[in-house]
Amino acid sequence: MDVLIGRVARWAREIPDAPAYTFVDHLGDGRARTLTWRQADRKARALAVRLREVCAPGDRAAVLAPQSLEYVVAMLGAMYARVVAVPLFSPDLPGHAERLALAYADADPVVVLTTSATPADRLPPAKAVIAVDTVSDLLADEWEDEPIGPGDLAYLQYTSGSTRTPAGVEISHGNLGANAAQLWEAFGARPRTSVAALWLPLFHDMGLIAIIACPIVGGNQAVFMDPVAFVMKPTRWMRLLSGHADVYTGGPNFAYEYTAARASDPADLDGLDLSGVRVMLNGAEPVRPATVSRFTSVFAPYGLRPEAHTPGYGLAEATVFVTAGSIDAPPLVTDFDRDALAEGRAVPYDGEGSVGVASTLVSCGKPTGQRVRIDSPGDGHVGEILVQGPNVARAYWRDPERTAEVFADGWLRTGDLGVIHEGELYVTGRVKDLVIVDGRNHYPQDIEATAQDASDGVRKGHVAAFAVPGAETERLVVVAERSRAGRTDESVVREVRAAISRGHEVAAEVVLVAAGAVPRTSSGKIARRACRQAYLEGALV
């Protein structure tokens, strides 16, 4: 069985009692529970037997379970059974009911994989429902391995919906194995030694690959917790990392910003040892230099090396991982001339620009095991990022029109704008998020950065900038969440508008909203389109 799931069986034979997956249940009894490689393999085989009692190879099995060891078993069991997994989430997860309904209907699963703790009346209709934690391990003895090819479909990864209705990306067993190996290599992981420690949701592409798939490559251990536990107390993430001699992790930029801001109680940091953190991948949204600097300064006293912070780039259509910075050097930060960048040229800032303002970007590094090029007029020009490699998915589920548009001519059209400067990839924004006012291009993340730095009355990382139709041209709208600084709305709006006018030479309507009102995707990205729609519908509060 020359696919990734075959390695689970290998580790079950070679290192049967070594820890494979450990879940720290902060929302329950606080205990850490571990599956060894033998246990993980045996439970997955038992589930495969159960699955084949109710469905056939190629049928879809929706995983509607909370963050848990059972979720891991559900994914592995589906792979053994040659059933197409659909990693979703428990129907109890607040704020995502519509996304769940859309993805579930699109996937049209035959069976639901869940846990006995999930109320049956909360589950959508299905031919069969299997509570993973009730499947007897004794069934494993009945399973006989079947051939699985690299082109066989492993799972449908539904996009987070930051730019469109969720779509199912077809990830093959070959895609999965290739991307897990690429990420493992980029992390500089060592077989049976390196540890993955993360809180990312398992239904998200990065969580699935970094927590479930990547450790399988080298027989490594994954230690993980519930994302809600992270949100409630972000220093738990640091505790998860503490004390390991060789550990890697990752998260979106807002998570680093949030953790640094909440690390104020000395009791939460007492005894913390981050000297063994080799890689902290920062991706899923624009990496802000100020965040990197703030996070590093907060946790440097606890042994965190500046080199550990590793910006990266990826997307579900490439399974997840595409590029990452060097794990042996601090993040590479470059100032570009903002005017030239808006015109589509990457020119290092020399202080002579007409506005006199630089656009500071963090390099997302270089690809591992795949190719990246820019669809642009020439070197140093901004264009759409294109990706090619064994990790690139083959299609969208049941959507030939979108497939033909995105997976074209052997290259994945990412929909992201970027430039390659001195061999490094810099991501400048989304093609469809670009704000054009009076004929000038503006990158929304630049405007959002200006807005959040303009006033202490704005919550950092909770700002969305977008364009809406105007009388003669598009006009700029900036929606920002209020901070706890106690400032008046009038003064905050005045400061933000002035900063945007000075820095970008464009007028903006500034809308202040309550904490939590700026929508995010399940992966933590600012959902600009959803925010724009809410603004147009008058639904922002």
C-alpha positions in Angstrom: 0.0 0.0 0.0 2.2 2.8 -1.4 0.2 5.7 0.1 0.3 7.6 3.3 -2.2 5.5 5.2 0.1 2.5 4.6 2.7 4.1 6.9 0.3 4.0 9.8 0.4 0.2 9.5 4.2 0.4 9.3 4.6 2.4 12.5 2.1 0.0 14.2 4.5 -2.8 13.4 7.8 -1.0 14.0 7.1 1.3 17.0 3.7 -0.1 18.2 3.9 1.5 21.7 5.2 4.9 20.7 2.7 7.8 21.1 1.0 8.8 17.8 -1.8 11.2 18.7 -2.3 13.0 22.1 -5.4 15.1 22.7 -5.4 17.5 25.7 -9.0 18.0 26.8 -9.0 21.5 28.3 -12.8 21.8 27.8 -13.4 18.6 29.7 -11.4 17.1 32.5 -8.2 18.6 31.4 -6.5 15.3 30.9 -4.2 14.3 28.0 -5.3 11.1 26.2 -3.0 9.3 23.8 -3.3 6.7 21.1 -0.1 4.7 20.3 0.6 3.8 16.7 -0.8 0.3 17.4 -4.0 1.7 18.9 -4.5 4.2 16.2 -4.0 1.6 13.5 -6.3 -0.9 15.2 -9.1 1.6 15.8 -8.9 2.8 12.2 -9.1 -0.8 10.8 -12.1 -1.5 13.0 -13.8 1.6 11.8 -13.1 0.5 8.2 -14.9 -2.7 8.8 -17.9 -0.8 10.2 -17.9 1.6 7.3 -17.9 -1.1 4.7 -21.0 -2.5 6.3 -23.0 0.6 5.4 -21.3 2.0 2.3 -19.0 1.2 -0.6 -15.6 2.5 -1.8 -16.1 5.9 -3.3 -19.1 6.8 -1.1 -18.7 9.9 1.1 -18.5 9.8 4.9 -19.0 13.2 6.6 -17.0 13.6 9.8 -19.3 15.6 12.1 -17.3 15.3 15.3 -15.6 17.6 17.8 -11.9 18.1 18.0 -10.8 14.7 19.5 -8.9 11.5 19.0 -12.1 10.1 17.5 -11.8 12.7 14.7 -8.3 11.3 13.9 -9.6 7.7 13.8 -12.5 8.8 11.6 -10.2 10.1 9.0 -7.8 7.2 9.1 -10.6 4.7 9.1 -12.2 6.2 6.0 -8.9 6.1 4.2 -8.4 2.4 5.0 -12.0 1.7 3.8 -11.4 3.6 0.5 -14.4 5.8 1.5 -14.1 9.5 0.7 -13.9 11.4 3.9 -15.6 14.8 4.2 -13.9 16.6 7.2 -16.5 18.9 8.6 -17.3 19.7 12.3 -19.8 19.1 15.1 -23.2 20.7 14.5 -22.7 22.3 17.9 -20.0 24.6 16.6 -21.5 28.1 16.9 -21.6 30.4 14.0 -21.1 27.9 11.2 -24.5 26.3 10.7 -24.9 27.7 7.2 -21.5 26.6 6.0 -22.1 23.1 7.4 -25.5 22.8 5.7 -24.0 24.0 2.3 -21.0 21.7 2.5 -23.0 18.7 3.7 -25.6 19.1 0.9 -22.9 19.5 -1.7 -20.9 16.4 -0.6 -24.1 14.3 -0.4 -22.6 11.8 2.1 -23.9 8.3 2.7 -22.8 8.0 6.3 -22.0 10.4 9.2 -19.1 9.7 11.5 -19.6 11.3 14.9 -19.3 10.6 18.6 -21.8 9.3 21.1 -21.8 12.7 22.9 -23.3 14.4 19.8 -27.1 14.6 20.1 -28.7 12.6 17.3 -31.3 15.3 16.7 -28.6 17.8 15.8 -27.2 15.6 13.0 -28.4 16.1 9.4 -30.1 13.1 7.7 -28.0 10.3 6.4 -28.3 6.6 5.5 -26.2 5.6 8.5 -24.6 7.2 11.5 -21.6 5.7 13.2 -20.4 6.9 16.6 -16.7 6.3 16.3 -16.1 5.9 20.0 -18.5 3.0 20.2 -16.8 0.8 17.5 -15.2 -2.3 19.0 -11.5 -2.7 18.4 -12.1 -6.4 17.9 -13.5 -5.6 14.5 -9.9 -4.8 13.4 -9.1 -8.5 13.0 -11.7 -8.8 10.3 -10.1 -6.1 8.1 -8.0 -7.1 5.1 -6.0 -4.5 3.3 -7.1 -3.5 -0.1 -5.0 -1.8 -2.8 -5.2 2.0 -2.7 -3.7 4.0 -5.6 -2.3 7.5 -5.4 -5.0 8.7 -7.8 -7.8 7.4 -5.6 -9.8 10.1 -3.9 -9.0 10.4 -0.1 -11.3 13.3 1.0 -13.1 16.5 0.0 -11.6 19.6 1.6 -14.2 22.3 1.8 -12.8 25.7 1.4 -13.4 28.2 4.3 -15.6 30.4 2.2 -13.6 33.7 2.6 -14.0 34.5 -1.0 -16.9 32.3 -2.2 -19.5 29.7 -1.3 -17.7 26.7 0.2 -16.5 24.3 -2.5 -15.2 20.7 -2.1 -11.6 20.3 -3.3 -10.9 16.7 -4.4 -7.7 15.6 -2.5 -6.3 12.3 -3.7 -4.2 9.9 -1.6 -1.2 11.0 -3.8 -1.9 14.7 -3.0 -2.1 14.0 0.7 1.1 12.0 0.8 3.0 14.5 -1.3 1.9 17.5 0.7 2.5 15.8 4.1 6.1 15.0 3.0 6.6 18.5 1.6 5.6 20.1 4.9 7.6 17.6 6.9 10.7 18.4 4.8 10.1 22.2 5.1 9.8 21.9 8.9 13.1 20.0 9.0 11.4 17.3 11.0 13.3 14.4 12.4 11.8 10.8 12.3 10.3 9.6 15.5 11.7 12.7 17.3 10.0 15.9 16.2 6.6 16.7 17.8 3.7 18.5 16.3 1.8 20.7 18.8 -1.2 22.6 17.5 -4.7 23.8 18.2 -5.9 24.3 14.6 -9.2 22.7 13.8 -9.0 19.2 12.2 -11.6 20.1 9.6 -9.3 22.9 8.3 -6.7 22.1 5.7 -3.7 23.1 7.8 -5.0 21.4 10.9 -5.7 18.2 9.0 -2.3 18.0 7.3 -0.1 19.3 10.2 -1.8 17.3 13.0 -3.0 14.1 11.3 -1.0 13.6 8.1 2.5 15.1 8.6 3.4 13.0 11.7 2.6 9.9 9.7 5.5 10.7 7.4 8.2 10.0 10.1 6.4 8.2 12.9 6.2 11.5 14.9 3.8 12.4 17.7 1.1 15.0 17.4 -0.2 16.8 20.5 -3.3 18.9 20.0 -6.2 20.6 21.7 -9.5 22.2 20.9 -9.5 25.6 19.1 -12.1 26.9 21.6 -9.6 26.1 24.4 -7.1 28.3 22.6 -9.5 31.1 22.2 -10.5 31.0 25.9 -6.9 31.0 27.1 -4.3 31.4 24.3 -1.3 30.8 26.6 -2.4 27.1 26.6 -0.8 27.0 23.1 2.5 27.9 24.6 2.1 25.3 27.4 1.5 22.7 24.7 4.8 23.6 23.1 6.7 24.0 26.4 9.3 21.5 27.3 9.5 19.6 24.0 13.1 19.4 22.7 12.0 19.5 19.0 8.6 20.8 18.3 6.8 22.5 15.5 3.5 24.4 15.3 1.5 26.9 13.2 -1.4 29.3 13.1 -2.7 32.4 11.3 -1.3 35.8 12.0 -4.2 36.8 14.3 -3.4 33.9 16.6 0.1 35.3 17.3 -1.3 38.8 17.8 -3.9 37.5 20.1 -1.6 35.3 22.1 1.0 38.1 22.6 -1.8 40.5 23.7 -3.2 38.1 26.3 0.1 37.0 27.8 0.0 39.4 30.7 -0.5 37.1 33.7 2.9 36.0 35.1 1.2 32.9 36.4 0.4 31.8 32.9 4.0 32.1 31.8 5.8 30.8 34.9 8.2 28.0 34.0 7.5 28.2 30.3 10.3 26.7 28.2 10.1 27.5 24.4 13.7 26.8 23.6 12.7 23.6 21.8 10.4 25.3 19.3 11.9 24.9 15.9 9.1 26.2 13.7 6.1 28.4 14.2 4.5 28.6 10.8 2.5 31.8 10.2 0.1 31.6 7.3 -3.5 31.7 6.2 -3.6 35.5 6.1 -1.1 38.4 5.6 1.8 38.2 8.0 2.3 41.5 9.7 5.8 42.5 10.7 4.6 44.2 13.9 2.9 41.0 15.0 6.1 39.0 14.5 8.1 41.6 16.4 5.6 41.8 19.2 5.2 38.0 19.6 9.0 37.4 19.6 9.6 40.1 22.2 7.0 38.7 24.5 8.2 35.2 24.4 11.9 35.6 23.9 12.5 35.6 27.7 11.1 32.1 27.7 13.6 30.8 25.2 11.8 31.4 21.9 14.3 31.9 19.1 13.5 34.7 16.5 14.3 32.1 13.8 11.4 29.9 14.9 8.8 32.3 13.4 8.4 31.0 9.8 6.0 32.8 7.4 4.3 30.6 4.9 1.8 30.4 2.1 -0.7 27.8 1.1 -4.3 27.0 0.0 -6.7 24.1 0.0 -6.4 23.6 -3.7 -2.7 22.7 -3.2 -3.8 20.4 -0.3 -2.5 23.2 1.9 1.2 23.9 2.0 3.1 25.7 -0.8 5.9 27.8 0.5 7.7 28.7 3.8 10.6 30.9 4.9 13.9 29.6 6.1 13.7 27.8 9.5 17.2 28.9 10.2 16.8 32.7 9.9 14.3 35.3 11.2 11.5 36.3 8.8 12.6 38.3 5.8 10.9 41.7 5.8 11.1 44.0 2.7 9.9 47.6 2.1 8.4 48.1 -1.3 7.4 51.4 -2.9 3.6 51.5 -2.4 2.9 53.5 -5.6 4.9 51.1 -7.7 3.3 48.1 -6.0 -0.2 49.5 -6.8 0.9 49.8 -10.4 2.0 46.1 -10.4 5.7 46.6 -9.9 7.8 45.4 -7.0 10.3 48.2 -6.4 12.3 48.3 -3.2 11.3 51.5 -1.3 14.0 54.2 -1.4 12.1 57.0 0.3 11.6 58.9 -3.0 8.1 57.7 -3.8 5.5 60.3 -4.6 3.6 59.6 -1.4 6.7 58.8 0.7 5.1 55.7 2.1 6.5 52.1 2.0 4.4 49.0 1.8 6.1 46.5 4.1 5.7 42.8 3.2 7.0 39.7 4.8 8.4 37.0 2.5 6.6 33.7 2.4 9.8 32.0 1.3 10.2 29.3 -1.3 8.3 26.2 -2.4 9.2 22.7 -1.3 8.7 19.9 -3.8 6.6 22.0 -6.2 6.8 25.0 -8.6 5.6 28.5 -8.2 5.4 31.2 -10.9 3.8 34.5 -11.3 1.4 35.2 -14.2 2.8 38.7 -15.0 4.5 40.6 -17.8 8.0 39.9 -16.4 10.3 39.5 -13.4 9.5 41.8 -10.5 5.9 42.4 -11.6 2.8 41.5 -9.5 0.5 38.9 -10.9 -1.6 35.9 -10.0 0.3 33.2 -8.2 0.4 29.8 -10.0 1.3 26.5 -8.5 2.2 23.2 -10.0 3.2 19.9 -8.2 2.0 16.5 -7.0 0.1 18.2 -4.1 -2.1 20.2 -6.4 -5.7 18.8 -6.4 -7.3 17.6 -9.6 -10.8 19.3 -9.4 -13.6 20.7 -7.4 -16.3 18.2 -6.5 -19.1 18.2 -9.1 -18.1 21.6 -10.4 -16.6 21.2 -13.9 -16.9 24.9 -14.7 -15.0 26.1 -11.7 -12.5 23.3 -12.2 -11.7 24.4 -15.7 -11.2 28.0 -14.5 -8.9 27.2 -11.6 -7.0 24.0 -12.6 -6.0 25.2 -16.0 -3.2 24.1 -18.3 -1.4 22.0 -15.7 -1.2 25.0 -13.2 -3.4 25.9 -10.2 -4.6 29.5 -10.5 -4.7 30.5 -6.9 -6.6 33.8 -7.1 -3.9 35.3 -5.0 -1.6 38.2 -6.1 2.1 38.1 -5.5 5.6 38.7 -6.8 8.9 36.9 -6.7 11.6 39.2 -5.5 15.2 37.9 -5.2 13.9 34.4 -5.3 11.3 34.8 -2.5 7.5 34.8 -2.8 5.7 37.9 -1.4 1.9 37.7 -1.3 0.3 41.1 -2.0 -3.4 40.2 -1.8 -6.4 38.5 -3.4 -7.2 39.3 -7.1 -10.9 39.9 -6.2 -10.2 41.8 -3.0 -8.2 44.6 -4.8 -9.8 48.0 -4.1 -9.8 50.3 -7.1 -10.8 54.0 -6.3 -10.4 56.7 -9.0 -8.3 54.4 -11.1 -5.8 53.6 -8.4 -5.2 50.2 -6.9 -5.1 49.7 -3.1 -4.4 46.5 -1.3 -7.0 46.0 1.5 -4.5 44.6 4.0 -2.4 47.8 3.7 -5.4 49.9 4.5 -6.4 47.6 7.3 -2.9 47.8 8.8 -3.0 51.6 8.6 -6.5 51.7 10.3 -5.5 49.4 13.2 -2.4 51.4 13.9 -4.1 54.7 13.7 -6.0 54.6 17.0 -5.9 52.6 20.2 -9.7 52.5 19.8 -9.5 49.9 17.1 -9.0 46.1 17.9 -5.9 44.9 16.1 -6.5 42.2 13.6 -10.2 43.0 13.5 -10.5 45.3 10.5 -11.9 44.8 7.0 -11.4 47.1 4.1 -13.4 46.8 0.8 -14.9 48.8 -2.0 -18.6 49.4 -2.7 -20.3 51.1 -5.6 -20.4 54.9 -5.5 -22.0 57.6 -7.6 -19.1 57.8 -10.2 -16.5 55.4 -8.9 -16.0 52.8 -6.2 -15.7 54.1 -2.7 -13.7 52.7 0.2 -15.3 51.4 3.4 -13.4 50.3 6.5 -15.1 48.3 9.1 -13.3 48.1 12.5 -14.2 46.6 15.8 -14.0 48.8 18.9 -11.3 48.0 21.4 -11.6 48.3 25.2 -9.8 51.6 25.3 -13.0 53.6 26.1 -12.6 56.1 23.3 -15.5 57.9 21.7 -16.5 56.7 18.2 -16.1 60.2 16.8 -12.4 60.5 17.8 -11.5 57.0 16.6 -13.2 57.5 13.3 -11.5 60.9 12.9 -8.0 59.3 13.6 -8.6 56.4 11.2 -9.9 58.5 8.4 -7.0 60.9 8.7 -4.4 58.1 8.7 -5.9 56.5 5.6 -6.0 59.9 3.8 -2.3 60.6 4.7 -1.0 57.1 3.9 -3.1 56.2 0.9 -4.5 59.4 -0.5 -8.0 58.1 -0.5 -11.2 59.0 1.4 -12.8 56.3 3.5 -16.0 55.7 5.3 -15.1 54.3 8.7 -17.7 52.1 10.5 -17.1 51.0 14.1 -18.7 47.8 15.2 -18.9 45.7 18.4 -16.2 43.1 19.2 -16.8 40.0 17.2 -18.9 41.7 14.5 -16.2 41.6 11.7 -16.8 38.1 10.2 -14.0 35.6 10.0 -13.8 32.3 8.2 -13.3 29.0 10.0 -9.6 29.3 9.5 -9.4 32.8 11.0 -9.2 34.9 7.9 -11.0 38.2 7.7 -14.0 37.4 5.5 -14.1 40.7 3.5 -16.9 39.6 1.2 -19.1 38.6 4.0 -18.4 41.9 5.8 -19.1 43.8 2.6 -22.4 42.0 2.2 -23.4 42.7 5.8 -22.5 46.4 5.3 -24.7 46.6 2.1 -27.6 44.9 3.9 -27.2 47.2 6.9 -26.6 44.2 9.2 -23.4 45.4 10.9 -23.8 46.4 14.6 
